[in-house]
């Protein structure tokens, strides 16, 4: 290997912080399958970070009325979601007995404590202060989630985007409260779809985003069910019982409600 090759390899390692990244998997047992469990969940967190990054970018383009840029960003998010869902196939190669072999070592840790996923839910419109139970006051994670709950959600920004594109949307709502279905907004969405222009394309990509999130939730529930059944989840969570309550609840209710009228 030449000096140039060595320098390129070192640059690659340094740029990606591979020494830190590859040292971040620290199994607490000697069980073969624990490494897979850790890697999968760390990769999830990396993808959540990227989706949050992309949604912020998407909201900037929507606020400016930039339809092509918004659609391209949505397509990237949708492609990432496909990868996130597909990762469950890898996790499901672990049998219940294999998971049980190291499960006790997880102690109080639980997927419910994923601050990034809670932040993503808030960015997508969830307004539920019960999520703060896992995050102490004064902590950075709690602050990020709280900040996301105080800002316009992605759908709020989409409504503003429709206004920028000339649609007479209803007066602004309190973005710190949960969004309620709006008959007035649904009338506007009917016009959007009738016009069949750029905004209707953005709306359809948002429906794809909503469907992708619901698909991820469904696959996650089934993975938990096949791994631990109805046992209590890690960290004392209610496991699959709670996760089932999150199914089939759309993020963008008005975009679904209007479909029966098209």
Backbone as CSV, one residue per row, in Angstrom:
resi,resn,N_x,N_y,N_z,CA_x,CA_y,CA_z,C_x,C_y,C_z
1,UNK,0.848,-1.192,0.000,0.000,0.000,0.000,0.889,1.249,0.000
2,UNK,0.593,2.201,-0.871,1.379,3.423,-0.964,1.003,4.390,0.149
3,UNK,1.869,5.431,0.318,1.570,6.462,1.303,0.253,7.149,0.996
4,UNK,-0.030,7.320,-0.320,-1.282,7.967,-0.728,-2.482,7.132,-0.304
5,UNK,-2.367,5.808,-0.496,-3.463,4.922,-0.102,-3.673,4.971,1.406
6,UNK,-2.566,4.991,2.151,-2.665,5.045,3.606,-3.345,6.322,4.054
7,UNK,-2.938,7.457,3.422,-3.536,8.728,3.785,-5.030,8.735,3.483
8,UNK,-5.429,8.141,2.329,-6.849,8.083,1.964,-7.623,7.251,2.980
9,UNK,-7.020,6.136,3.407,-7.706,5.284,4.378,-7.869,6.009,5.708
10,UNK,-6.823,6.729,6.132,-6.905,7.463,7.384,-7.940,8.570,7.296
11,UNK,-8.008,9.238,6.166,-8.992,10.301,5.981,-10.411,9.746,6.051
12,UNK,-10.606,8.587,5.440,-11.923,7.950,5.471,-12.316,7.624,6.904
13,UNK,-11.396,7.051,7.648,-11.662,6.682,9.043,-11.927,7.912,9.898
14,UNK,-11.116,8.947,9.689,-11.272,10.163,10.482,-12.568,10.879,10.153
15,UNK,-12.864,10.999,8.854,-14.058,11.724,8.426,-15.326,11.077,8.977
16,UNK,-15.391,9.766,8.976,-16.572,9.047,9.452,-16.509,8.716,10.937
17,UNK,-15.419,9.143,11.591,-15.239,8.866,13.022,-15.447,7.382,13.314
18,UNK,-14.847,6.544,12.492,-15.089,5.103,12.594,-14.575,4.504,13.894
19,UNK,-13.486,5.059,14.416,-12.992,4.524,15.691,-14.047,4.668,16.779
20,UNK,-14.713,5.834,16.814,-15.773,6.051,17.805,-17.002,5.214,17.472
21,UNK,-17.355,5.197,16.194,-18.565,4.492,15.765,-18.479,2.998,16.050
22,UNK,-17.356,2.389,15.704,-17.230,0.940,15.847,-16.915,0.516,17.277
23,UNK,-16.614,1.504,18.122,-16.409,1.207,19.536,-17.687,1.406,20.350
24,UNK,-18.760,1.807,19.667,-20.007,2.146,20.369,-20.898,0.937,20.616
25,UNK,-20.519,-0.247,20.132,-21.297,-1.459,20.371,-20.666,-2.178,21.566
26,UNK,-21.378,-2.170,22.675,-20.811,-2.720,23.909,-21.779,-3.719,24.545
27,UNK,-21.798,-4.929,24.033,-22.674,-5.959,24.605,-22.387,-6.165,26.084
28,UNK,-23.435,-6.504,26.820,-23.308,-6.716,28.267,-23.327,-8.205,28.608
29,UNK,-23.290,-9.029,27.580,-23.233,-10.473,27.789,-22.323,-11.068,26.731
30,UNK,-22.113,-12.378,26.819,-21.321,-13.083,25.800,-22.216,-13.718,24.742
31,UNK,-23.513,-13.423,24.793,-24.444,-14.031,23.841,-24.202,-13.479,22.432
32,UNK,-24.155,-14.381,21.466,-23.845,-14.026,20.087,-24.793,-12.964,19.525
33,UNK,-26.074,-13.050,19.853,-27.075,-12.223,19.195,-27.214,-10.815,19.772
34,UNK,-26.587,-10.547,20.888,-26.734,-9.211,21.476,-26.126,-8.138,20.584
35,UNK,-25.046,-8.443,19.884,-24.426,-7.451,19.005,-25.405,-7.027,17.909
36,UNK,-26.115,-7.984,17.334,-27.095,-7.652,16.305,-28.156,-6.708,16.859
37,UNK,-28.650,-7.001,18.039,-29.672,-6.174,18.675,-29.175,-4.738,18.849
38,UNK,-27.945,-4.597,19.286,-27.378,-3.259,19.496,-27.194,-2.532,18.167
39,UNK,-26.614,-3.206,17.191,-26.357,-2.575,15.897,-27.647,-2.090,15.251
40,UNK,-28.672,-2.939,15.242,-29.946,-2.566,14.625,-30.501,-1.310,15.272
41,UNK,-30.494,-1.238,16.584,-31.096,-0.084,17.256,-30.230,1.169,17.129
42,UNK,-28.931,0.996,17.059,-28.091,2.163,16.807,-28.317,2.700,15.396
43,UNK,-28.476,1.804,14.437,-28.756,2.246,13.065,-30.111,2.945,12.991
44,UNK,-31.099,2.423,13.727,-32.383,3.122,13.809,-32.179,4.566,14.251
45,UNK,-31.381,4.762,15.301,-31.177,6.113,15.819,-30.497,7.010,14.789
46,UNK,-29.580,6.449,14.008,-28.948,7.227,12.945,-29.964,7.637,11.883
47,UNK,-30.854,6.709,11.531,-31.879,7.048,10.536,-32.879,8.053,11.094
48,UNK,-33.234,7.936,12.383,-34.122,8.943,12.982,-33.470,10.324,12.907
49,UNK,-32.175,10.365,13.181,-31.450,11.633,13.096,-31.537,12.201,11.683
50,UNK,-31.358,11.348,10.685,-31.408,11.813,9.300,-32.819,12.254,8.900
51,UNK,-33.838,11.504,9.333,-35.210,11.890,9.001,-35.549,13.244,9.623
52,UNK,-35.148,13.465,10.871,-35.372,14.772,11.502,-34.679,15.873,10.706
53,UNK,-33.476,15.606,10.262,-32.715,16.560,9.448,-33.464,16.868,8.150
54,UNK,-33.989,15.831,7.507,-34.698,16.016,6.238,-36.036,16.727,6.430
55,UNK,-36.736,16.429,7.526,-38.030,17.080,7.755,-37.839,18.573,8.013
56,UNK,-36.795,18.935,8.732,-36.512,20.366,8.915,-36.279,21.045,7.568
57,UNK,-35.529,20.388,6.721,-35.256,20.905,5.374,-36.545,20.987,4.560
58,UNK,-37.384,19.972,4.690,-38.671,19.950,4.001,-39.536,21.122,4.437
59,UNK,-39.584,21.392,5.719,-40.405,22.501,6.209,-39.904,23.848,5.684
60,UNK,-38.604,23.990,5.533,-38.060,25.218,4.963,-38.556,25.408,3.534
61,UNK,-38.535,24.344,2.751,-38.971,24.445,1.355,-40.483,24.668,1.255
62,UNK,-41.240,24.008,2.120,-42.685,24.216,2.106,-43.016,25.658,2.472
63,UNK,-42.357,26.190,3.494,-42.626,27.563,3.928,-42.335,28.556,2.817
64,UNK,-41.356,28.224,1.971,-40.995,29.109,0.861,-41.804,28.827,-0.397
65,UNK,-42.660,27.785,-0.356,-43.482,27.453,-1.515,-42.730,26.754,-2.625
66,UNK,-41.597,26.131,-2.310,-40.757,25.477,-3.315,-41.218,24.034,-3.547
67,UNK,-42.128,23.846,-4.467,-42.717,22.518,-4.693,-41.703,21.465,-5.132
68,UNK,-40.877,21.709,-6.169,-39.945,20.648,-6.601,-38.989,20.215,-5.502
69,UNK,-38.448,21.177,-4.738,-37.516,20.833,-3.664,-38.230,20.037,-2.567
70,UNK,-39.458,20.421,-2.268,-40.220,19.703,-1.241,-40.466,18.255,-1.664
71,UNK,-40.808,18.056,-2.924,-41.081,16.703,-3.411,-39.816,15.856,-3.397
72,UNK,-38.697,16.430,-3.806,-37.442,15.671,-3.780,-37.077,15.260,-2.358
73,UNK,-37.284,16.171,-1.414,-36.964,15.850,-0.018,-37.889,14.769,0.517
74,UNK,-39.169,14.856,0.180,-40.117,13.828,0.600,-39.749,12.469,0.020
75,UNK,-39.293,12.448,-1.225,-38.893,11.179,-1.831,-37.717,10.568,-1.075
76,UNK,-36.787,11.407,-0.628,-35.661,10.881,0.146,-36.154,10.304,1.467
77,UNK,-37.039,11.026,2.141,-37.573,10.537,3.419,-38.279,9.202,3.224
78,UNK,-39.069,9.090,2.171,-39.795,7.856,1.911,-38.845,6.692,1.640
79,UNK,-37.752,6.959,0.949,-36.767,5.910,0.678,-36.092,5.469,1.966
80,UNK,-35.787,6.429,2.847,-35.204,6.088,4.147,-36.176,5.225,4.944
81,UNK,-37.456,5.587,4.925,-38.454,4.808,5.672,-38.512,3.361,5.187
82,UNK,-38.347,3.151,3.882,-38.339,1.785,3.363,-37.183,0.995,3.965
83,UNK,-36.033,1.645,4.105,-34.874,0.980,4.703,-35.147,0.689,6.182
84,UNK,-35.739,1.657,6.880,-36.053,1.481,8.300,-36.986,0.288,8.505
85,UNK,-38.006,0.180,7.654,-38.940,-0.948,7.761,-38.231,-2.262,7.437
86,UNK,-37.374,-2.234,6.416,-36.690,-3.459,5.995,-35.757,-3.987,7.070
87,UNK,-35.238,-3.096,7.924,-34.336,-3.550,8.992,-35.021,-4.510,9.950
88,UNK,-36.347,-4.420,10.035,-37.067,-5.334,10.923,-36.895,-6.771,10.453
89,UNK,-36.751,-6.975,9.142,-36.509,-8.326,8.630,-35.245,-8.912,9.240
90,UNK,-34.228,-8.078,9.401,-32.974,-8.553,9.996,-33.186,-8.898,11.459
91,UNK,-33.891,-8.023,12.172,-34.122,-8.261,13.603,-34.954,-9.517,13.818
92,UNK,-35.850,-9.810,12.892,-36.711,-10.989,13.042,-35.993,-12.302,12.767
93,UNK,-34.730,-12.230,12.374,-33.953,-13.474,12.282,-33.554,-13.973,13.675
94,UNK,-33.779,-13.145,14.691,-33.498,-13.525,16.072,-34.723,-14.220,16.658
95,UNK,-34.543,-15.409,17.173,-35.664,-16.148,17.747,-35.963,-15.630,19.156
96,UNK,-37.149,-15.937,19.689,-37.452,-15.534,21.069,-36.424,-16.033,22.080
97,UNK,-35.946,-17.257,21.908,-34.960,-17.800,22.851,-33.633,-17.051,22.752
98,UNK,-33.272,-16.664,21.535,-32.025,-15.920,21.376,-32.125,-14.545,22.060
99,UNK,-33.266,-13.892,21.941,-33.439,-12.595,22.605,-33.464,-12.771,24.118
100,UNK,-34.161,-13.797,24.574,-34.258,-14.046,26.012,-32.888,-14.293,26.642
101,UNK,-31.964,-14.806,25.846,-30.640,-15.147,26.382,-29.886,-13.940,26.919
102,UNK,-30.198,-12.734,26.443,-29.515,-11.541,26.961,-30.488,-10.461,27.399
103,UNK,-31.787,-10.705,27.307,-32.778,-9.671,27.605,-32.625,-9.076,29.004
104,UNK,-32.321,-9.908,29.985,-32.221,-9.421,31.361,-31.120,-8.381,31.522
105,UNK,-30.128,-8.401,30.616,-29.023,-7.452,30.715,-29.436,-6.039,30.293
106,UNK,-30.622,-5.887,29.681,-31.065,-4.568,29.224,-31.523,-3.690,30.376
107,UNK,-31.770,-4.307,31.545,-32.185,-3.564,32.741,-33.385,-2.675,32.423
108,UNK,-33.264,-1.372,32.687,-34.398,-0.451,32.522,-34.455,0.178,31.134
109,UNK,-33.540,-0.196,30.261,-33.527,0.421,28.933,-34.705,-0.070,28.109
110,UNK,-35.252,0.821,27.291,-36.427,0.495,26.481,-36.487,1.422,25.280
111,UNK,-37.052,0.904,24.189,-37.239,1.728,23.011,-38.127,2.931,23.271
112,UNK,-38.940,2.861,24.320,-39.787,4.001,24.683,-38.936,5.221,25.054
113,UNK,-37.674,4.993,25.359,-36.796,6.077,25.768,-36.077,6.736,24.596
114,UNK,-36.416,6.355,23.379,-35.779,6.972,22.212,-36.247,8.414,22.070
115,UNK,-35.408,9.350,22.504,-35.777,10.767,22.453,-35.941,11.245,21.016
116,UNK,-35.143,10.698,20.116,-35.250,11.133,18.720,-36.581,10.723,18.103
117,UNK,-37.046,9.511,18.440,-38.330,9.105,17.887,-39.456,9.942,18.483
118,UNK,-39.368,10.264,19.773,-40.379,11.131,20.397,-40.335,12.521,19.768
119,UNK,-39.147,12.999,19.471,-39.028,14.294,18.802,-39.648,14.233,17.409
120,UNK,-39.396,13.132,16.701,-39.980,12.969,15.368,-41.504,12.957,15.447
121,UNK,-42.059,12.238,16.429,-43.512,12.233,16.604,-44.035,13.655,16.813
122,UNK,-43.318,14.447,17.614,-43.743,15.817,17.876,-43.667,16.659,16.614
123,UNK,-42.605,16.492,15.836,-42.463,17.222,14.580,-43.607,16.867,13.627
124,UNK,-44.070,15.623,13.709,-45.156,15.174,12.829,-46.532,15.449,13.414
125,UNK,-46.580,16.097,14.584,-47.864,16.567,15.092,-48.324,16.042,16.425
126,UNK,-47.616,15.089,17.033,-48.067,14.578,18.323,-47.872,15.639,19.403
127,UNK,-48.895,15.819,20.201,-48.839,16.756,21.321,-49.345,16.028,22.567
128,UNK,-48.442,15.375,23.275,-48.817,14.544,24.416,-47.713,14.639,25.459
129,UNK,-47.979,15.362,26.532,-46.952,15.593,27.544,-46.623,14.351,28.353
130,UNK,-47.376,13.275,28.178,-47.046,12.039,28.889,-45.681,11.493,28.455
131,UNK,-45.219,11.878,27.272,-43.924,11.378,26.805,-42.784,11.880,27.689
132,UNK,-43.014,12.970,28.435,-41.948,13.532,29.259,-41.616,12.658,30.465
133,UNK,-42.441,11.647,30.721,-42.203,10.782,31.882,-40.835,10.120,31.828
134,UNK,-40.304,9.920,30.624,-39.016,9.241,30.470,-37.839,10.203,30.473
135,UNK,-38.113,11.512,30.542,-37.034,12.487,30.380,-37.068,13.502,31.516
136,UNK,-36.026,13.567,32.333,-36.013,14.477,33.486,-36.009,15.941,33.060
137,UNK,-36.607,16.786,33.889,-36.612,18.211,33.627,-35.182,18.739,33.584
138,UNK,-34.962,19.659,32.671,-33.631,20.234,32.529,-32.730,19.480,31.584
139,UNK,-33.169,18.295,31.144,-32.353,17.495,30.236,-32.481,17.964,28.796
140,UNK,-31.433,17.712,28.022,-31.431,18.133,26.619,-32.517,17.434,25.812
141,UNK,-32.708,16.132,26.055,-33.706,15.378,25.297,-35.104,15.947,25.530
142,UNK,-35.440,16.194,26.782,-36.754,16.755,27.108,-36.943,18.108,26.428
143,UNK,-35.889,18.916,26.408,-35.984,20.242,25.804,-36.234,20.140,24.304
144,UNK,-35.558,19.212,23.634,-35.754,19.049,22.185,-37.194,18.653,21.868
145,UNK,-37.730,17.729,22.655,-39.110,17.297,22.428,-40.072,18.444,22.713
146,UNK,-39.845,19.145,23.802,-40.693,20.282,24.160,-40.656,21.362,23.081
147,UNK,-39.467,21.653,22.573,-39.335,22.657,21.510,-40.108,22.233,20.268
148,UNK,-40.027,20.942,19.938,-40.739,20.450,18.759,-42.247,20.573,18.928
149,UNK,-42.727,20.371,20.159,-44.159,20.494,20.426,-44.640,21.948,20.370
150,UNK,-43.718,22.885,20.517,-44.108,24.294,20.527,-44.034,24.929,19.139
151,UNK,-43.445,24.212,18.185,-43.320,24.741,16.825,-44.407,24.175,15.919
152,UNK,-44.646,24.806,14.764,-45.581,24.226,13.797,-45.134,22.832,13.379
153,UNK,-46.082,21.917,13.327,-45.778,20.559,12.871,-45.578,20.570,11.360
154,UNK,-45.174,19.437,10.827,-45.011,19.325,9.378,-46.320,19.648,8.664
155,UNK,-47.437,19.159,9.183,-48.713,19.415,8.511,-49.098,20.895,8.615
156,UNK,-48.790,21.532,9.743,-49.029,22.968,9.855,-48.263,23.719,8.769
157,UNK,-47.029,23.311,8.537,-46.215,23.955,7.511,-46.788,23.681,6.123
158,UNK,-47.341,22.488,5.920,-47.986,22.170,4.641,-49.186,23.086,4.407
159,UNK,-49.960,23.339,5.453,-51.107,24.253,5.318,-50.618,25.652,4.943
160,UNK,-49.538,26.099,5.558,-48.952,27.397,5.196,-48.490,27.388,3.742
161,UNK,-47.935,26.266,3.307,-47.504,26.110,1.917,-48.689,26.269,0.959
162,UNK,-49.828,25.705,1.334,-51.020,25.864,0.487,-51.409,27.337,0.394
163,UNK,-51.292,28.061,1.499,-51.610,29.490,1.487,-50.664,30.239,0.555
164,UNK,-49.376,29.888,0.608,-48.394,30.525,-0.278,-48.740,30.275,-1.735
165,UNK,-49.341,29.120,-2.005,-49.720,28.771,-3.376,-51.120,29.248,-3.746
166,UNK,-51.701,30.125,-2.938,-52.940,30.788,-3.318,-54.218,30.172,-2.817
167,UNK,-54.140,29.184,-1.959,-55.349,28.561,-1.437,-55.795,29.265,-0.150
168,UNK,-57.101,29.457,-0.025,-57.664,30.172,1.125,-57.854,29.211,2.289
169,UNK,-56.771,28.924,2.986,-56.815,27.971,4.099,-57.448,28.636,5.313
170,UNK,-58.004,27.843,6.235,-58.582,28.419,7.458,-57.530,29.162,8.273
171,UNK,-57.996,30.028,9.136,-57.088,30.802,9.989,-56.204,29.877,10.808
172,UNK,-55.008,30.365,11.132,-54.032,29.558,11.848,-54.554,29.027,13.175
173,UNK,-54.100,27.845,13.541,-54.516,27.204,14.779,-53.412,27.332,15.821
174,UNK,-53.689,26.926,17.036,-52.697,26.883,18.099,-51.826,25.650,17.871
175,UNK,-50.589,25.854,17.421,-49.743,24.727,17.022,-49.254,23.914,18.211
176,UNK,-49.470,24.406,19.426,-49.065,23.645,20.612,-50.122,22.629,21.020
177,UNK,-51.276,22.643,20.350,-52.362,21.715,20.654,-52.450,20.634,19.577
178,UNK,-53.020,19.481,19.912,-53.187,18.442,18.894,-54.078,18.949,17.760
179,UNK,-53.746,18.595,16.546,-54.557,18.990,15.395,-55.858,18.193,15.385
180,UNK,-56.953,18.863,15.115,-58.257,18.211,14.985,-58.681,18.241,13.517
181,UNK,-59.406,17.206,13.055,-59.896,17.242,11.675,-60.660,18.536,11.412
182,UNK,-60.423,19.123,10.252,-61.010,20.415,9.912,-61.828,20.316,8.630
183,UNK,-63.165,20.365,8.724,-63.989,20.332,7.508,-63.616,21.455,6.545
184,UNK,-63.281,22.643,7.099,-62.906,23.747,6.240,-61.638,23.458,5.457
185,UNK,-60.659,22.874,6.113,-59.417,22.533,5.424,-59.645,21.422,4.413
186,UNK,-60.538,20.499,4.741,-60.828,19.423,3.788,-61.442,19.968,2.499
187,UNK,-62.233,21.024,2.599,-62.761,21.658,1.392,-61.626,22.224,0.546
188,UNK,-60.636,22.806,1.219,-59.471,23.329,0.500,-58.708,22.183,-0.171
189,UNK,-58.548,21.091,0.528,-57.828,19.953,-0.031,-58.558,19.366,-1.236
190,UNK,-59.872,19.390,-1.220,-60.629,18.967,-2.404,-60.247,19.816,-3.614
191,UNK,-60.139,21.113,-3.411,-59.744,22.020,-4.494,-58.317,21.726,-4.933
192,UNK,-57.436,21.433,-3.983,-56.051,21.096,-4.310,-56.004,19.889,-5.231
193,UNK,-56.762,18.862,-4.888,-56.762,17.657,-5.716,-57.448,17.885,-7.055
194,UNK,-58.475,18.701,-7.085,-59.146,19.011,-8.347,-58.223,19.768,-9.301
195,UNK,-57.380,20.641,-8.738,-56.437,21.390,-9.574,-55.354,20.484,-10.148
196,UNK,-55.026,19.397,-9.435,-54.072,18.389,-9.899,-52.732,19.010,-10.322
197,UNK,-52.244,19.939,-9.511,-50.965,20.592,-9.787,-49.941,20.179,-8.738
198,UNK,-48.885,20.997,-8.596,-47.821,20.670,-7.669,-48.274,20.394,-6.251
199,UNK,-49.142,21.222,-5.670,-49.585,20.971,-4.297,-50.262,19.613,-4.100
200,UNK,-50.974,19.141,-5.114,-51.602,17.820,-4.963,-50.543,16.723,-4.945
201,UNK,-49.447,16.940,-5.665,-48.342,15.981,-5.656,-47.668,15.957,-4.287
202,UNK,-47.489,17.132,-3.693,-46.929,17.198,-2.337,-47.859,16.486,-1.366
203,UNK,-49.165,16.718,-1.497,-50.136,16.083,-0.611,-50.043,14.557,-0.705
204,UNK,-49.911,14.031,-1.910,-49.814,12.583,-2.072,-48.537,12.020,-1.454
205,UNK,-47.447,12.770,-1.547,-46.211,12.321,-0.909,-46.340,12.352,0.613
206,UNK,-47.102,13.294,1.138,-47.338,13.315,2.588,-48.173,12.106,3.013
207,UNK,-49.127,11.714,2.184,-49.896,10.501,2.471,-48.972,9.288,2.473
208,UNK,-48.032,9.248,1.517,-47.046,8.166,1.488,-46.218,8.153,2.771
209,UNK,-45.830,9.336,3.231,-45.057,9.467,4.472,-45.873,8.913,5.641
210,UNK,-47.126,9.321,5.733,-48.020,8.850,6.789,-48.149,7.333,6.732
211,UNK,-48.366,6.805,5.543,-48.527,5.356,5.382,-47.238,4.625,5.766
212,UNK,-46.085,5.215,5.407,-44.808,4.604,5.750,-44.588,4.532,7.251
213,UNK,-44.981,5.582,7.960,-44.865,5.563,9.419,-45.793,4.524,10.028
214,UNK,-47.000,4.414,9.482,-47.934,3.412,9.988,-47.424,1.997,9.703
215,UNK,-46.803,1.819,8.536,-46.244,0.508,8.205,-45.129,0.148,9.180
216,UNK,-44.276,1.141,9.491,-43.200,0.874,10.446,-43.773,0.484,11.798
217,UNK,-44.798,1.180,12.268,-45.409,0.849,13.553,-45.982,-0.568,13.535
218,UNK,-46.655,-0.918,12.450,-47.252,-2.254,12.367,-46.178,-3.336,12.398
219,UNK,-45.126,-3.159,11.577,-44.057,-4.159,11.555,-43.354,-4.244,12.908
220,UNK,-43.223,-3.097,13.579,-42.592,-3.079,14.898,-43.426,-3.867,15.904
221,UNK,-44.740,-3.658,15.876,-45.629,-4.394,16.779,-45.507,-5.903,16.542
222,UNK,-45.564,-6.314,15.271,-45.510,-7.745,14.976,-44.161,-8.338,15.372
223,UNK,-43.089,-7.561,15.215,-41.774,-8.044,15.632,-41.744,-8.258,17.141
224,UNK,-42.312,-7.310,17.906,-42.345,-7.449,19.360,-43.205,-8.647,19.751
225,UNK,-44.354,-8.805,19.102,-45.242,-9.926,19.416,-44.557,-11.267,19.173
226,UNK,-43.844,-11.395,18.069,-43.232,-12.688,17.764,-41.994,-12.942,18.615
227,UNK,-41.442,-11.873,19.219,-40.241,-12.024,20.034,-40.567,-12.259,21.499
228,UNK,-41.514,-11.478,22.049,-41.823,-11.625,23.492,-43.307,-11.852,23.753
229,UNK,-44.133,-11.950,22.712,-45.557,-12.144,22.923,-46.160,-10.975,23.667
230,UNK,-46.935,-11.262,24.708,-47.559,-10.213,25.517,-46.865,-10.029,26.859
231,UNK,-45.604,-10.443,26.926,-44.839,-10.200,28.145,-44.636,-8.692,28.335
232,UNK,-44.340,-8.302,29.557,-43.980,-6.919,29.829,-42.720,-6.569,29.047
233,UNK,-42.701,-5.379,28.472,-41.553,-4.968,27.681,-40.359,-4.625,28.539
234,UNK,-39.213,-4.399,27.883,-38.011,-4.018,28.618,-38.232,-2.672,29.289
235,UNK,-37.592,-2.500,30.440,-37.750,-1.265,31.185,-39.093,-1.146,31.873
236,UNK,-39.852,-2.266,31.928,-41.157,-2.232,32.581,-42.265,-1.689,31.711
237,UNK,-41.995,-1.467,30.431,-43.032,-0.964,29.521,-44.071,-2.041,29.276
238,UNK,-45.203,-1.619,28.729,-46.287,-2.576,28.495,-46.104,-3.356,27.201
239,UNK,-44.993,-3.116,26.498,-44.664,-3.920,25.331,-45.686,-3.826,24.218
240,UNK,-46.016,-4.988,23.645,-46.899,-5.031,22.480,-48.277,-4.450,22.772
241,UNK,-48.745,-4.591,24.011,-50.076,-4.084,24.360,-50.179,-2.583,24.080
242,UNK,-49.153,-1.829,24.497,-49.165,-0.397,24.211,-48.969,-0.135,22.726
243,UNK,-48.021,-0.823,22.119,-47.708,-0.564,20.720,-48.923,-0.762,19.825
244,UNK,-49.785,-1.726,20.174,-50.989,-1.951,19.357,-51.910,-0.744,19.375
245,UNK,-51.890,0.033,20.462,-52.767,1.214,20.534,-52.310,2.318,19.597
246,UNK,-51.074,2.237,19.097,-50.559,3.278,18.199,-50.865,2.989,16.736
247,UNK,-51.425,1.818,16.461,-51.655,1.419,15.071,-52.841,2.151,14.447
248,UNK,-52.722,2.370,13.148,-53.819,2.880,12.311,-54.332,4.246,12.766
249,UNK,-53.458,5.020,13.377,-53.795,6.394,13.731,-53.011,7.308,12.800
250,UNK,-53.654,7.951,11.839,-52.912,8.760,10.864,-52.343,10.022,11.476
251,UNK,-51.235,10.474,10.915,-50.647,11.737,11.339,-51.374,12.908,10.697
252,UNK,-51.801,12.710,9.453,-52.400,13.788,8.679,-53.860,13.423,8.370
253,UNK,-54.706,13.523,9.398,-56.071,13.003,9.314,-56.867,13.620,8.170
254,UNK,-56.695,14.912,7.913,-57.477,15.562,6.861,-57.151,15.007,5.476
255,UNK,-55.903,14.634,5.260,-55.523,14.078,3.960,-56.166,12.715,3.730
256,UNK,-56.461,11.989,4.814,-57.153,10.710,4.682,-58.667,10.917,4.600
257,UNK,-59.192,11.849,5.373,-60.640,12.058,5.394,-61.184,12.516,4.050
258,UNK,-60.367,13.291,3.335,-60.850,13.856,2.086,-60.933,12.818,0.967
259,UNK,-60.299,11.676,1.141,-60.217,10.694,0.051,-61.576,10.092,-0.300
260,UNK,-62.463,9.997,0.664,-63.782,9.436,0.366,-64.650,10.418,-0.420
261,UNK,-64.146,11.640,-0.615,-64.919,12.654,-1.328,-64.333,12.992,-2.691
262,UNK,-63.234,12.354,-3.032,-62.592,12.660,-4.327,-63.262,11.918,-5.468
